[in-house]
């Protein structure tokens, strides 16, 4: 019986045969210099095998025709020479608690540096859209009181907080120490008495070490509290003799106490952050003090010095009654004002701290680098300026004028002029537009403003009227032999006093309307305003305004807004279309875009005392298309 080979045996036999065949194949390749190929030559002697036939080491390959040349690689935009750089390791952040300032035990000299909280970097994260702006500004986020350091502290830090709300004091030190610190801060309200600091916020110092790594330390606020009933009320609480509260601040949130603690400072730049918790209640800050032998520099004590806020005394304090100090600021397109209490002049029979007596019943106080003075029992005054672009200066050519608050602006406040002032712009001292002043009604405020006479369009004594407003439809009344009421349907009118109508020169502009006539149609005789046709505009002037035998003066600005020349004659009449004897009117020719100012002085003999001024237009040359701007002013005789 024949014995069968095992599967393993058969596999090994096949493997040995394959290895033997491979060795023969590569052996032949080594002999010929070209793996797996035999050599043959054609009659020209060129090699078809790709071997070196020239002796210079070049290999010819008829298949690729030497298309691949190593030094002429296609540029596919790859950086073949890219050098990988190992990135720097991320900066570390670790806690570092410095040694205590040695001056405390050695008796060395120390210096107190006070940093006002209103000059710190404030990052608000609250939700009330009016009280919380996420952009610190004095009007909204400061409280004022003589008893505060620098008379200011932060406000609107008393509502519910969200994570990320903080106050940052940034400065530079030449040493790394643990130093003594004090902060004057408020409790939240009586509901959280005592106010436990650690439950509401933390204080953290952040700096860098010599290796550039971030280092930090957190202040130990354990057992730091404010006894609400015994804290000093430093803001609010004023009432006048009638029991009315004076000032914006609610004293509930301004019960202050000085808290002492130790805090880290680091060589280089340090930031001390009051970081508030969303689970706690915020506090208002007056100042932060550091006492150390290290040299503290770099604190910006003017960081939030806000030149855009105008502060002024708006109610005079007396010996016993508080006054009002008002802050105004232009915020997001409107001017906002906040009232703060000024203390009465006397406290316990003595001059209140913060006031200076200047003599002659005059007092003053300093605030933000400015001196505010007033005379007890006198009138509040302010010095106002004239804008550099104003068409007029103040009387006598002055660029400044001092006025009592509440005084009414008069024409005589400006230098002598022949034209009436028709527009006066009012700006705050930072250049923000805050309104328009009208002669005879606008009152000077108690704070400085800048006035600009921006338009002088009319001679003295003239008033602007809405020309043609007497007609119910505000369309012309037709007259003449060619009168056809159907023509009135072709007239249209823009809104009253809606368009600026030019005059004969720059500065003559008046507000008026555009009277349009569309004469297109299949019947030219019907739709054309033919020469000789008349149309009249009746303007309401007031009861018995137009009198007989008295000279009246009318001014018209006329401007061609259309594309065709306009040729008209203008007369002032007092009845129907009856022209006064000897009145030749004013003939005008206006090319497209041209404007003119005309004046008609006339004494009426025809008609009766009238409530209307009647303007008569006579067509001199045919009109099929017209856009005539009309503005009217008049000075009526007595």
C-alpha positions in Angstrom: 0.0 0.0 0.0 1.4 3.4 -1.1 1.9 5.9 1.7 0.5 9.4 1.1 2.5 12.5 1.8 1.2 14.8 4.5 -0.1 18.3 3.7 3.0 19.8 5.5 5.3 17.7 3.4 3.7 18.8 0.2 3.9 22.5 1.2 7.6 22.3 2.0 8.3 20.6 -1.4 6.6 23.4 -3.3 8.4 26.1 -1.2 11.8 24.5 -2.0 11.0 24.5 -5.7 10.0 28.2 -5.7 13.2 29.2 -3.9 15.3 27.3 -6.4 13.6 29.0 -9.3 14.0 32.5 -7.8 17.8 31.9 -7.2 18.3 30.9 -10.8 16.3 34.0 -12.0 18.2 36.6 -10.0 21.5 34.8 -10.8 20.9 35.4 -14.5 20.0 39.0 -13.9 23.3 39.6 -12.0 25.3 38.3 -15.0 23.6 40.5 -17.5 23.4 43.7 -15.4 19.7 44.0 -16.0 17.3 41.8 -13.9 15.3 39.3 -15.8 16.4 40.5 -19.3 18.7 39.3 -22.1 20.8 41.6 -24.3 20.3 42.1 -28.0 21.3 44.9 -30.4 19.9 46.2 -33.7 21.9 47.1 -36.8 22.5 50.7 -35.4 24.2 49.4 -32.3 21.6 50.9 -29.9 20.5 48.9 -27.0 16.9 47.8 -26.7 17.5 46.5 -23.2 18.0 49.9 -21.4 21.5 49.1 -20.4 24.5 51.6 -20.6 25.4 51.7 -24.3 27.3 55.0 -24.3 29.8 54.3 -21.5 28.9 57.6 -19.7 26.5 56.0 -17.2 23.4 57.2 -18.9 20.6 54.6 -19.2 18.6 54.8 -22.4 15.0 53.6 -22.2 13.1 53.6 -25.5 9.8 52.9 -23.7 9.8 56.3 -21.7 12.1 58.1 -24.1 14.1 59.6 -21.2 10.9 61.5 -20.0 11.9 61.3 -16.4 14.9 63.5 -15.5 15.5 63.6 -11.7 16.6 67.2 -11.6 13.5 68.4 -13.5 10.7 67.2 -11.2 7.3 68.7 -11.8 6.4 71.4 -9.2 3.2 70.2 -7.5 3.4 72.9 -4.8 4.9 70.6 -2.1 7.6 71.8 0.2 10.2 69.1 -0.4 12.6 70.8 2.0 10.0 71.2 4.9 11.8 71.2 8.2 9.7 70.1 11.1 10.0 72.3 14.2 9.1 70.9 17.6 6.6 73.3 19.1 7.3 75.1 22.4 5.7 73.4 25.3 2.6 75.2 26.6 3.1 77.7 29.4 2.4 76.3 32.7 0.1 77.9 35.3 0.9 77.1 38.9 0.3 78.5 42.3 3.1 80.5 43.8 2.9 82.0 47.3 5.7 84.4 47.8 7.6 85.2 51.0 6.3 88.0 53.1 7.7 91.5 52.5 10.8 91.5 54.9 10.2 95.2 55.7 7.4 94.3 58.1 9.8 92.5 60.5 12.9 94.4 59.9 11.3 97.8 60.4 12.1 98.9 56.8 10.3 101.7 55.1 7.1 100.9 53.3 4.8 103.0 51.0 1.1 102.9 50.6 -0.2 102.9 47.0 -3.9 103.6 46.7 -5.7 102.4 43.5 -9.1 103.9 42.9 -11.7 101.2 41.9 -13.3 103.6 39.4 -10.0 103.6 37.5 -9.7 99.8 37.4 -10.6 97.6 34.4 -14.3 96.6 34.9 -15.8 93.6 33.2 -19.5 93.4 33.8 -21.6 90.3 32.9 -25.0 91.1 34.2 -28.3 90.8 32.4 -30.2 94.0 33.0 -29.9 95.9 29.7 -30.1 99.3 31.2 -27.9 98.9 34.3 -25.4 96.5 32.8 -23.6 97.7 29.6 -20.6 95.5 29.4 -18.9 98.8 28.6 -17.8 100.8 31.7 -18.8 104.4 31.6 -19.0 106.9 34.5 -22.6 108.0 34.2 -23.9 104.5 34.5 -21.4 102.8 36.7 -20.1 105.3 39.2 -21.5 106.7 42.5 -20.6 110.1 43.8 -20.1 111.3 47.3 -17.8 113.7 49.2 -17.1 110.9 51.8 -15.6 108.5 49.2 -12.0 108.4 48.2 -11.7 110.6 45.1 -15.4 111.3 45.6 -16.2 108.2 43.4 -16.8 104.5 43.8 -18.1 101.7 41.5 -21.9 101.2 41.3 -24.2 98.6 39.6 -22.0 95.9 41.1 -24.8 95.1 43.5 -27.1 92.9 41.4 -26.9 89.2 40.8 -23.7 88.3 39.1 -22.7 85.7 36.5 -19.4 84.0 36.2 -16.8 86.3 34.5 -17.8 89.6 36.2 -14.7 91.1 37.7 -12.7 94.2 38.6 -9.0 94.2 37.7 -6.2 96.3 39.2 -3.1 96.0 37.0 0.3 97.5 37.9 4.1 96.7 37.9 6.3 95.7 40.9 10.0 95.3 41.2 9.7 92.6 43.8 7.8 89.4 44.4 6.3 89.6 47.9 3.2 88.7 50.0 2.1 92.2 51.1 -0.5 93.9 53.3 -3.6 95.2 51.5 -6.8 97.0 52.4 -10.0 97.4 50.4 -12.9 99.7 51.1 -15.9 97.8 49.9 -19.6 97.6 50.5 -21.9 94.9 51.8 -24.7 93.9 49.5 -27.8 94.5 51.6 -29.2 93.8 55.0 -30.7 90.5 53.9 -27.2 89.0 53.7 -26.0 90.2 57.1 -23.2 89.6 57.9 -21.8 89.9 54.4 -19.4 87.0 54.1 -16.7 87.9 51.5 -15.7 84.3 50.7 -19.3 83.4 49.8 -19.6 86.1 47.2 -16.3 86.6 45.5 -12.6 85.7 45.5 -9.5 87.8 45.2 -6.7 86.4 42.9 -3.2 87.7 42.0 -1.8 86.8 38.6 1.7 87.3 37.3 4.7 85.5 35.7 7.9 84.0 37.0 11.4 84.2 35.6 10.6 81.4 33.1 7.6 83.2 31.7 5.1 80.7 33.3 1.9 82.1 34.8 1.8 82.1 38.5 -1.1 82.9 40.8 -2.2 83.1 44.4 -5.7 83.4 45.9 -6.3 85.6 49.0 -7.5 83.9 52.1 -10.8 85.5 52.9 -11.8 83.1 55.6 -13.7 84.9 58.4 -13.7 88.2 56.5 -17.2 89.7 57.0 -19.0 93.1 57.0 -21.5 93.9 59.7 -24.2 95.6 57.7 -25.8 97.7 60.5 -22.5 99.1 61.7 -20.9 99.8 58.3 -20.5 103.4 57.1 -23.2 104.7 54.7 -21.0 106.6 52.3 -23.5 107.2 49.4 -27.1 108.4 49.3 -29.4 109.0 52.2 -29.9 112.7 51.5 -33.4 114.2 51.8 -34.5 117.8 51.5 -36.7 119.7 53.9 -39.7 118.4 52.1 -38.6 114.8 52.6 -37.7 114.3 49.0 -34.8 112.0 48.2 -31.9 113.8 46.5 -29.6 111.9 44.1 -29.7 108.6 42.2 -27.9 106.2 44.5 -29.8 103.9 46.8 -28.0 103.9 50.1 -29.0 100.2 50.7 -26.0 99.1 48.7 -23.4 101.5 50.0 -22.6 100.3 53.5 -18.8 100.4 53.4 -16.1 98.8 55.6 -12.3 98.6 55.2 -11.2 94.9 55.0 -7.5 94.0 55.6 -5.8 91.0 54.0 -2.6 89.8 52.5 -2.1 89.5 48.7 0.7 88.4 46.4 2.5 90.7 44.1 5.0 89.5 41.4 8.0 91.1 39.9 6.9 92.5 36.6 3.2 93.0 35.9 0.6 91.8 38.4 -3.2 91.9 38.2 -5.3 91.7 41.3 -8.8 90.5 40.4 -12.0 90.7 42.4 -13.8 87.8 40.8 -17.5 87.5 41.6 -19.5 84.3 41.8 -22.8 83.7 40.1 -24.1 82.3 43.4 -23.2 85.3 45.4 -24.1 89.0 45.7 -21.8 91.7 44.3 -20.3 94.6 46.2 -19.3 98.1 45.3 -15.6 99.1 45.6 -14.1 102.4 46.7 -10.3 101.6 46.5 -7.6 99.0 46.9 -4.4 99.9 48.9 -1.1 98.1 49.0 1.5 98.7 51.7 4.9 97.4 50.7 8.6 98.2 50.4 8.4 97.1 46.7 8.3 99.8 44.1 4.8 99.9 42.6 4.5 101.6 39.3 2.4 101.4 36.1 -1.0 101.9 37.7 -3.1 104.1 35.3 -4.9 106.5 37.7 -6.7 108.1 34.7 -7.9 104.9 33.1 -11.5 105.8 33.1 -11.2 109.6 33.1 -14.2 110.2 30.9 -14.1 113.5 29.0 -17.4 112.6 27.4 -19.3 113.1 30.7 -20.4 116.7 31.5 -20.7 117.3 35.3 -22.5 120.4 36.5 -24.2 121.8 39.6 -27.9 121.8 38.7 -29.3 122.7 42.2 -27.5 125.0 44.6 -26.7 123.6 48.1 -27.4 125.8 51.1 -26.2 125.7 54.6 -28.8 123.1 55.5 -30.1 121.7 52.2 -28.3 119.4 49.8 -27.8 120.4 46.2 -27.7 118.3 43.0 -24.6 117.4 40.9 -25.7 116.1 37.5 -23.7 113.9 35.1 -24.7 113.9 31.5 -23.3 111.6 28.8 -24.0 110.9 25.2 -24.5 107.2 25.1 -25.6 105.2 22.0 -27.3 108.1 20.2 -28.9 109.9 23.1 -27.9 112.0 26.1 -28.5 110.5 29.5 -28.3 112.3 32.8 -27.8 111.0 36.4 -28.3 113.2 39.5 -26.1 112.9 42.5 -26.5 114.6 45.9 -24.2 117.5 46.9 -23.9 117.8 50.7 -25.3 120.8 52.5 -22.6 123.4 53.1 -22.5 122.9 56.9 -22.2 119.8 59.0 -22.6 120.2 62.8 -22.2 123.9 62.4 -18.9 123.7 60.4 -18.1 123.8 56.7 -18.6 120.3 55.3 -15.4 118.5 54.4 -14.7 118.8 50.7 -15.9 122.4 50.3 -13.6 125.4 50.1 -14.7 128.9 51.1 -13.4 131.3 48.5 -14.7 134.5 50.1 -17.5 136.8 49.0 -20.1 134.0 49.7 -18.5 131.8 47.1 -17.7 128.1 47.6 -15.9 125.5 45.5 -15.0 121.9 45.4 -12.6 119.8 43.3 -13.6 116.9 41.2 -11.7 115.0 38.5 -9.1 117.7 38.2 -11.7 120.5 37.8 -12.9 123.2 40.2 -16.6 123.8 40.5 -17.6 127.1 42.2 -20.9 128.7 43.1 -22.2 131.6 45.1 -24.5 130.7 47.9 -28.0 132.1 47.2 -26.9 133.2 43.7 -27.9 132.0 40.3 -26.4 129.0 38.6 -24.3 130.0 35.6 -22.3 128.3 32.9 -19.9 129.5 30.2 -20.9 128.5 26.7 -18.9 128.5 23.5 -19.5 129.3 19.8 -18.7 126.5 17.3 -15.8 127.2 14.9 -18.1 126.7 11.9 -20.9 129.0 13.2 -22.1 131.6 10.8 -22.3 134.1 13.7 -20.3 134.7 16.9 -21.8 136.0 20.1 -22.6 139.7 20.5 -19.5 141.8 20.2 -17.7 139.1 18.3 -17.2 137.0 21.5 -16.5 133.3 21.2 -17.7 132.6 24.8 -20.8 133.8 26.7 -21.8 133.3 30.4 -25.5 132.8 31.0 -27.6 132.0 34.0 -29.3 128.6 33.8 -32.8 129.0 32.5 -32.1 132.2 30.6 -33.9 132.3 27.2 -31.8 132.5 24.0 -32.4 135.8 22.3 -31.4 137.1 18.9 -29.4 139.8 20.7 -27.1 137.2 22.1 -25.5 137.0 18.6 -23.5 139.7 16.7 -25.4 142.2 14.5 -26.7 140.6 11.3 -29.2 141.4 8.5 -30.7 137.9 8.1 -32.8 136.0 10.5 -31.3 132.9 12.2 -33.3 129.9 11.1 -31.2 127.0 12.7 -29.0 126.7 15.7 -27.3 123.4 16.5 -26.3 122.5 20.1 -23.4 120.3 20.9 -21.8 119.0 24.2 -18.2 119.9 24.9 -17.1 116.6 23.3 -18.8 117.5 20.0 -21.9 115.3 20.2 -25.0 116.8 18.8 -27.6 117.1 21.5 -30.4 119.2 19.9 -31.6 122.3 18.2 -32.0 125.7 19.8 -34.8 128.1 18.9 -34.6 131.9 19.4 -37.1 133.0 22.1 -37.8 129.5 23.6 -34.5 127.6 24.2 -33.1 127.9 27.7 -29.4 127.9 28.5 -28.5 124.9 30.7 -26.4 124.9 33.8 -23.6 123.0 32.0 -21.4 124.2 29.2 -22.6 123.7 25.6 -21.4 124.7 22.2 -23.8 126.7 19.9 -23.6 126.8 16.1 -25.6 129.1 13.9 -25.9 126.8 10.9 -28.5 128.5 8.7 -29.5 132.2 8.0 -32.0 132.2 5.2 -34.2 135.2 5.6 -34.0 138.9 6.3 -35.2 139.9 9.7 -38.9 139.9 10.3 -39.9 137.2 7.7 -41.7 134.0 8.4 -41.8 130.8 6.3 -45.2 129.7 5.1 -46.4 126.5 3.4 -47.1 128.0 0.0 -50.5 126.9 -1.4 -51.9 125.2 1.7 -55.2 127.0 1.5 -56.6 124.7 -1.2 -58.0 121.5 0.2 -56.4 119.5 -2.5 -53.3 121.7 -2.5 -53.5 121.9 -6.3 -53.4 125.2 -8.3 -56.6 127.2 -9.1 -56.8 127.7 -12.8 -57.6 131.1 -14.5 -57.6 132.6 -18.0 -59.2 132.1 -21.4 -57.8 128.5 -21.7 -59.0 127.5 -18.3 -59.9 123.8 -18.1 -60.5 122.2 -14.8 -59.3 118.9 -16.2 -55.8 120.4 -16.3 -55.7 120.4 -12.5 -55.7 116.6 -12.5 -52.3 116.7 -14.0 -50.8 118.6 -11.0 -49.2 116.9 -8.0 -47.5 118.2 -4.9 -44.9 116.9 -2.4 -45.5 117.1 1.3 -45.5 120.4 3.0 -42.1 122.0 3.7 -40.4 118.7 2.8 -37.9 119.8 0.3 -35.0 122.3 0.4 -35.5 124.9 -2.3 -32.5 126.8 -3.5 -32.3 130.6 -4.0 -30.0 132.9 -5.8 -26.9 132.1 -3.8 -25.6 129.7 -1.2 -27.3 130.2 2.2 -30.6 131.2 0.6 -32.2 127.8 0.9 -35.7 127.5 2.3 -38.0 124.6 3.0 -40.9 124.2 0.6 -42.6 121.8 -1.8 -42.3 120.6 -5.5 -45.3 121.4 -7.7 -45.3 119.0 -10.7 -47.3 119.0 -13.9 -47.4 116.0 -16.3 -48.6 117.3 -19.6 -48.3 114.0 -21.6 -51.3 112.8 -23.4 -52.9 112.2 -26.9 -54.5 115.7 -27.0 -51.7 118.3 -26.7 -54.2 121.1 -26.6 -55.8 119.6 -23.5 -52.7 118.5 -21.7 -50.3 121.4 -22.4 -50.2 124.5 -20.1 -50.3 126.9 -23.0 -48.9 130.4 -23.0 -51.4 132.8 -21.4 -52.9 130.2 -19.0 -52.7 131.2 -15.4 -52.7 129.2 -12.1 -52.9 130.5 -8.6 -51.7 129.3 -5.2 -53.6 130.5 -2.1 -51.6 130.4 1.1 -53.2 130.6 4.6 -51.6 133.5 6.5 -53.9 134.0 9.5 -57.1 136.0 10.2 -56.9 139.5 8.6 -53.3 139.0 7.8 -53.3 140.8 4.4 -54.5 144.4 4.7 -55.3 147.1 2.1 -53.1 150.1 1.8 -50.3 148.6 3.8 -47.1 147.3 2.2 -46.4 143.6 2.4 -43.2 141.9 1.4 -43.0 138.4 -0.1 -40.0 136.3 -0.8 -40.1 133.2 -3.1 -37.4 130.6 -3.8 -38.0 128.9 -7.1 -36.0 125.9 -8.4 -36.4 123.8 -11.5 -36.2 120.1 -10.5 -37.3 118.9 -14.0 -35.7 118.4 -17.3 -37.4 121.2 -19.3 -37.0 124.9 -19.2 -39.7 126.8 -17.3 -40.8 130.3 -18.4 -43.3 132.0 -16.0 -44.4 135.4 -14.7 -45.1 135.8 -11.0 -47.5 138.4 -9.5 -48.9 138.9 -6.0 -52.7 139.4 -6.0 -55.4 139.9 -3.4 -58.5 138.9 -5.4 -59.1 136.4 -8.1 -56.4 136.8 -10.8 -56.6 140.7 -10.7 -53.2 142.2 -11.0 -52.8 145.6 -9.2 -52.4 148.6 -11.5 -48.8 149.1 -12.6 -47.7 145.7 -11.3 -45.6 144.1 -14.0 -44.7 141.1 -11.9 -41.4 139.2 -12.0 -40.6 137.1 -15.1 -38.4 134.1 -14.5 -36.7 131.6 -16.9 -35.3 128.6 -15.2 -33.2 126.0 -17.0 -33.0 122.5 -15.4 -31.2 122.6 -12.0 -31.4 126.4 -11.8 -32.9 128.3 -8.9 -33.7 132.0 -8.0 -34.9 134.1 -5.2 -37.4 136.9 -6.0 -38.9 139.5 -3.8 -42.3 141.3 -4.3 -43.1 144.3 -2.2 -46.7 145.4 -2.7 -49.5 147.5 -1.2 -53.0 146.1 -2.2 -55.8 148.3 -3.4 -58.0 145.6 -4.9 -60.2 143.3 -2.7 -60.6 143.2 1.0 -58.6 142.4 4.1 -57.7 138.7 3.4 -56.6 135.7 5.3 -54.7 134.4 2.3 -51.7 135.4 0.2 -52.4 134.8 -3.4 -49.6 133.9 -5.8 -50.4 134.1 -9.5 -48.3 132.3 -12.1 -48.8 133.2 -15.8 -47.4 130.8 -18.4 -45.1 132.7 -20.8 -44.1 129.7 -23.0 -46.0 126.4 -23.3 -45.3 123.8 -20.6 -45.9 120.1 -21.0 -43.6 118.9 -18.1 -42.8 120.8 -15.0 -41.2 120.2 -11.6 -41.1 123.6 -9.9 -39.8 123.9 -6.4 -41.6 126.7 -4.4 -40.7 128.1 -1.0 -42.4 131.2 0.4 -41.6 133.6 3.2 -43.4 136.9 4.0 -43.2 140.0 6.2 -46.8 141.3 6.6 -47.4 145.0 7.1 -49.1 146.4 10.2 
